[in-house]
Amino acid sequence: MMALFEMMTTEGWLTVMWAGVDSVGVDKQPQKNHKVYATLFFIGYMIIGSQFILNLFVGIVIDNFNKIKEKELGNIFLTETQRHWMDMQKLVLTQKLFVKPIPPTNKYRLWCYN
């Protein structure tokens, strides 16, 4: 498991790959380039592992960190003026508008209006 994680982080993955290519079996001496076709697995795992899985993991961690930070601290990158503007926007959006209709002054329009 540690070797797979080491490959996903791209630190020393070549050593792991060559050890896998040279492996023969349990309790047997390694032979140079014994399983050359195993390089396809290692290269494919590097592409999938390092590019997709690790980036997805990092993205989820950062997204959850930002959600928790906003819940607890609010947005710390806003200036005092920007924070005041956001508070005013929230206040304006929560208010309900009341429109009092003005009836027409012409009697025919008033009849149609009614």
N, C-alpha and C positions, 0 to 999 in steps of 0.2 A: 504494500500500500504506500509505503514511504517512497519507493522508487517511482511509482506512478505520479505522486504529488511532485516529486523532484523533476519529473519530465514536464509536468504542466507549468511549473515555474520557469522552465528553460534554463535551469542552473545545473550543469553537469549531465545533461541528458544524453550526450554522446557516449559517455562512459557506460551508462545503463544500456544504451542501444548495442554497443559493441559487446558487452557482456552477454546480452541476450542472443546476439548473432553467433557468438562463439560457444554457447552452451550446447552440451551434448545430452546430458541426462543427469539424474541424481547420482551422486558419488562417482562421477566420471570426470576425467580431465577435459578441459575445454579444448576444442580444435578451432583453429583460425578459419573464419568464414564458413562455419558448418551449416548454418541456416541463413543463407543470404536473403531468402524470401521474407524473413522476419523483419527486415528493414521497412517493408511496406506497412506493417503493423505499427512500427515505431513512428514513422513519418506521419501516417494517418492519425495516430493518437496525438502527436504533437500539434497537428493542425486543429483537430477537434478540441483537444484538451486545453491548449494554451489560448487559442483564439476565442472559443465560444464558452466553455465551461468556466474558466477562471474569470473572464470578463463579466460573465453573467453573475457570478458570485460577488465580485467586487461591486458591480452595479446595484445589486440588492442590498448589500451592506451599506453603501453610501446613501441609497434612497431611504432606508429605515433610519439611519442616523439623522438625515435632514428632517424627517417627519417628527422624530422625538425632539429634536432641537427646536422646531417651530412650536410644538406643544408647550414645552417648558419655558423657553426663553422668548418666544416671538421671533421676529426677524431681526437679528442683531446687526445686519448690514445697512439698516435704514438710518438716515439722519433724523434728528428731532423734528425737522420741518416735514420730511416725508412721512414720518409716523403720524404727525398731526393731520396731514392731508388724508392718510388712509383712514384714520378715525372719523374724520368728517365725512368721507365717502360712505363708510359703514352706517353712520348716523342718517345720512340722506337716503340711503337705500332702504332703511328700515321704516321710514316715515311713510304713512299712507296719505295720498293726495285726496283732497275733497274738492270737487268742482261743483259750484252752485250754478245751475243753469240760469241763464238770463232769458226770460221770455221775450219774444218779438213784440215790438210796439205797434206794428200794423195789425188791424183787426183780422184780415184774411190770413195773414201768416200765423197769427195767434190761434185761429181756428184750426189750421193745418197742424200746428205744433201740438195742440191739445189732442 
